[in-house]
Amino acid sequence: MDRIWSDLIQPPEIMYGTRRWKFPPAEAGHWREVLRLPERGTICEVGCGPGGLLTRIAETSLAPSRIIGIDMDRGQLEFAGRRLAELGLSEVELLAGDACSMPLPDHCVDALTSHALIEHLPDTGAFFRECKRVLRPGGTLSVACAGGRYSVDNRHPDAPKELTDEIHQLERIMQPWDDALNQAYFVWQGGPFIAYPGIVRSWGLDEFRVDSWSKTICWDDHRLSEEDRLIFVRLFRSVPPEMPPTEARIREALAKVGAGAPATPYLTERERCRLRELYDERERLALEEVRKAGSGPFFATTVALVASGIVR
């Protein structure tokens, strides 16, 4: 995949911020227990992306621990490396690799976890066989995927209607191209796989269970510092400078996986520049609003389902 995911589908800064909020250190005892992560030993996160969860695992683990993050998107790994260095977590290892062919020797990991990965894999059986290969006997495996509920409630006034209408008009032009990317890089076969416990039990896990991990990742402004409020608005209202991408970059990404491009015209260069201006103006207005006394930023709750067990 190289950099397609980070450049065209899900920017690393947004993934990183929401994961960090979702797994706070103050609640580490709970989410580590749900994910079956020991405080010591070798822990690997597969599909670590920009490192939001990986950095939390490192911050809440006790030495001696070996912590490994694996992802196939180099843009996400580069971002994760910068964040790990900023946090002084340089001992965490980052490896470029496929979840179904991990760059690890046999039986070297005590706990393996993945978050929002398996729903994007075309062959979950191959992924699980690879997990069993790298896990030591008695090691733990946890696999989390979206539970189908994610809400963001914008409590401050939105941008003026004429600005919002123009954004929506240009986004409708982009939609077929976004859909093509989603169909090419998202698998999601029939909803969360852990809704079918019998399938997961057949993998051969002892002490199998399914948990729900729910986390509110932002609250009303009276619970947040101004800095936190501004960070949250930037995550949910801004768009990275490279977005929207050019038609040429989307065509190249689709060609890599043998997918066809939509027949509808994409944004012209002038339209792309205009949409960027509109996104920036919307962010400016939102940041102005959250600085006002009594304004509320966002309220968001995310729910994940976690299937876990001990590998025989």
C-alpha positions in Angstrom: 0.0 0.0 0.0 3.0 2.3 0.6 1.5 5.7 1.4 -2.0 5.4 -0.2 -3.9 5.1 3.1 -2.2 8.0 4.8 -2.1 10.3 1.7 -5.6 9.7 0.2 -7.9 7.9 2.7 -7.2 8.7 6.4 -4.6 11.3 7.4 -2.3 10.1 10.2 -2.8 13.2 12.4 -6.5 12.6 12.7 -6.1 8.9 13.4 -3.4 9.6 16.0 -5.4 12.1 17.9 -8.6 10.1 18.2 -6.7 6.9 19.2 -4.8 8.8 21.9 -8.1 10.2 23.3 -9.7 6.7 23.1 -7.0 5.0 25.2 -6.2 7.5 28.1 -3.5 6.5 30.6 -5.9 7.1 33.5 -8.0 4.2 32.2 -5.1 2.0 31.2 -6.0 -0.7 33.7 -9.4 -1.2 32.0 -8.5 -1.0 28.3 -5.3 -3.1 28.8 -7.4 -5.8 30.5 -10.0 -5.7 27.7 -7.2 -6.0 25.1 -5.4 -8.6 27.3 -2.1 -6.7 27.3 0.3 -7.8 29.9 2.4 -5.1 31.7 5.6 -7.0 30.8 6.8 -9.0 27.8 6.8 -8.6 24.1 3.7 -6.8 22.8 2.9 -6.2 19.1 0.2 -4.0 17.6 -0.5 -5.0 14.0 -1.9 -2.2 11.8 -0.5 0.3 14.3 -1.0 3.2 11.8 0.3 6.6 13.2 0.9 5.2 16.6 -2.0 6.5 18.7 -2.6 3.2 20.5 1.0 2.1 20.2 2.3 5.1 22.2 -0.3 4.5 24.9 0.8 0.9 25.2 4.4 2.0 25.5 3.5 4.7 28.1 1.6 2.2 30.3 3.9 -0.9 30.1 6.4 -1.8 32.7 10.0 -2.6 31.8 11.4 -4.9 30.6 9.1 -4.9 27.6 9.6 -5.1 23.9 7.0 -3.2 22.0 6.5 -3.6 18.2 4.3 -1.8 15.8 3.7 -3.2 12.3 2.0 -1.4 9.4 2.2 -1.5 5.6 1.7 2.2 5.1 5.0 4.0 5.3 3.4 7.4 5.7 1.7 6.2 8.9 4.9 4.7 10.1 6.9 7.9 9.5 4.3 9.8 11.5 4.4 7.2 14.3 8.2 7.5 14.4 8.1 11.2 14.9 5.5 11.0 17.6 7.4 8.2 19.4 10.6 10.4 19.3 8.8 13.4 20.7 7.5 11.3 23.6 10.9 9.8 24.3 9.7 6.3 23.4 12.6 5.6 21.0 12.8 1.9 22.2 9.5 1.1 20.4 10.2 -0.8 17.1 8.4 0.1 13.9 8.3 -2.5 11.1 6.9 -2.2 7.6 5.0 -5.3 6.8 1.7 -7.0 5.8 -0.6 -8.3 8.6 -0.8 -11.6 6.8 3.0 -11.9 6.5 4.6 -10.3 9.5 8.3 -9.6 9.5 8.8 -11.5 12.8 10.2 -15.0 13.6 8.0 -17.8 15.0 6.8 -17.7 18.6 8.4 -14.4 19.6 5.4 -12.4 20.9 3.6 -12.6 24.2 0.6 -10.5 23.3 -0.7 -9.3 19.9 -3.4 -6.8 19.3 -5.0 -5.0 16.4 -7.5 -2.2 16.2 -9.7 -1.4 13.2 -7.6 -3.6 11.0 -9.4 -6.9 10.4 -12.4 -5.4 8.7 -10.0 -4.2 5.9 -8.3 -7.6 5.3 -9.4 -9.7 2.4 -8.3 -13.0 4.1 -9.0 -13.0 7.8 -8.0 -16.7 8.0 -4.5 -15.9 6.7 -4.3 -13.1 9.3 -5.2 -15.4 12.2 -2.8 -18.1 11.0 0.0 -15.5 11.0 -1.0 -14.4 14.5 -0.7 -18.0 15.8 2.7 -18.3 14.1 4.3 -15.3 15.8 2.6 -15.8 19.2 4.1 -18.0 21.9 1.9 -20.8 23.2 -0.2 -19.3 25.9 0.1 -15.8 24.4 -2.9 -13.5 24.1 -4.6 -12.2 21.0 -7.1 -9.4 20.8 -8.8 -8.1 17.7 -11.0 -4.9 17.9 -13.2 -3.5 15.2 -15.8 -0.7 15.1 -19.0 -1.5 16.9 -21.2 0.4 14.5 -21.8 3.5 16.7 -19.8 6.7 16.3 -21.3 10.1 17.0 -20.0 13.6 16.8 -22.3 16.3 18.0 -21.2 19.8 16.9 -22.4 22.1 19.7 -21.2 25.4 18.3 -22.6 27.2 15.3 -21.6 25.8 11.9 -20.2 27.8 9.1 -22.6 30.2 7.3 -25.0 28.3 5.1 -23.7 29.7 1.8 -20.2 28.5 2.7 -21.5 25.1 3.8 -23.6 24.7 0.7 -20.6 25.4 -1.6 -18.5 22.8 0.3 -21.3 20.2 -0.1 -21.6 21.0 -3.8 -17.9 20.4 -4.4 -17.8 17.3 -2.2 -20.7 15.8 -4.2 -18.4 16.0 -7.3 -15.7 14.2 -5.4 -18.0 11.5 -3.9 -17.8 8.9 -6.8 -14.0 9.1 -6.6 -14.0 8.7 -2.8 -16.4 5.7 -3.2 -14.0 4.1 -5.7 -11.1 4.4 -3.2 -13.3 3.0 -0.4 -14.3 0.0 -2.5 -10.7 -0.6 -3.5 -9.2 -0.4 0.0 -12.0 -1.3 2.4 -13.1 -4.9 2.7 -15.7 -4.9 5.6 -17.5 -8.1 4.5 -20.9 -8.1 6.1 -20.2 -6.1 9.2 -18.1 -6.7 12.3 -16.8 -10.2 12.2 -16.9 -10.6 15.9 -20.7 -10.5 15.8 -20.3 -14.2 14.9 -18.6 -15.7 18.0 -18.7 -19.2 16.6 -16.3 -18.2 13.8 -13.8 -16.8 16.2 -14.0 -19.7 18.6 -13.2 -22.0 15.7 -9.8 -20.3 15.5 -8.8 -22.3 18.6 -8.7 -19.7 21.3 -9.0 -20.6 25.0 -10.9 -18.4 27.4 -12.5 -16.7 24.4 -14.7 -13.6 25.1 -16.2 -10.6 23.4 -16.0 -7.2 25.2 -17.3 -3.8 24.3 -14.9 -0.9 24.7 -16.7 2.4 24.7 -14.9 5.8 25.1 -16.0 9.3 25.1 -13.2 11.2 23.4 -14.3 14.7 24.1 -16.6 16.5 26.5 -18.3 19.8 27.0 -16.1 22.8 27.3 -16.3 23.1 31.1 -14.3 19.8 31.3 -11.7 20.8 28.7 -8.8 23.2 28.6 -8.9 25.7 25.8 -5.9 23.9 24.3 -7.8 20.6 24.2 -10.8 22.3 22.7 -8.7 23.8 19.9 -7.0 20.5 19.2 -10.3 18.7 18.9 -11.7 21.2 16.5 -8.6 21.0 14.3 -8.9 17.2 14.3 -12.6 17.1 13.3 -13.1 20.3 11.3 -9.8 20.8 9.4 -8.5 19.0 6.4 -4.8 18.3 5.8 -3.1 20.5 3.2 -2.9 17.6 0.6 -6.7 17.1 0.6 -8.5 17.0 -1.7 -6.0 15.0 -3.7 -5.5 15.4 -7.4 -7.3 13.2 -9.9 -3.9 11.8 -11.1 -3.1 10.6 -7.6 -6.4 8.8 -7.2 -6.1 7.2 -10.6 -2.6 5.9 -9.7 -3.9 4.5 -6.4 -6.8 2.7 -8.1 -4.5 1.4 -10.9 -2.2 -0.2 -8.2 -5.1 -2.5 -7.2 -6.6 -3.0 -10.7 -9.7 -0.9 -9.9 -11.3 1.3 -12.5 -11.8 5.1 -12.2 -15.3 6.7 -12.2 -16.6 8.0 -15.4 -17.7 11.2 -13.9 -15.4 14.3 -14.0 -13.3 15.0 -11.0 -12.6 18.5 -9.5 -10.7 20.9 -11.7 -7.6 22.5 -10.3 -9.5 25.7 -9.7 -12.3 23.8 -7.8 -9.7 22.0 -5.7 -8.1 25.3 -4.7 -11.5 26.8 -3.9 -12.5 23.8 -1.8 -9.3 24.2 0.2 -10.1 27.8 0.8 -13.6 26.8 2.0 -12.2 24.2 4.4 -9.7 26.7 5.8 -12.4 29.3 6.3 -14.7 26.8 8.0 -11.8 25.8 10.4 -11.1 29.5 11.1 -14.7 30.2 12.0 -14.9 27.1 14.2 -11.7 28.0 16.1 -13.1 31.5 16.7 -16.3 30.1 18.1 -14.7 27.7 20.6 -12.7 30.6 22.1 -15.9 32.3 23.2 -17.0 31.9 26.8 -19.8 29.3 27.2 -19.4 27.7 23.7 -19.2 23.9 23.5 -17.0 22.2 21.0 -17.8 18.6 20.2 -19.0 15.6 22.0 -17.9 12.2 20.5 -18.3 8.6 21.6 -16.7 5.7 19.8 -17.6 2.0 20.5 -15.4 -0.9 19.6 -16.0 -4.7 20.0 -13.0 -6.7 21.1 -12.7 -10.5 20.5 -9.9 -12.0 22.5 -8.5 -15.2 23.8 -5.4 -17.2 24.7 -3.6 -19.1 21.9 -3.1 -22.8 22.4 
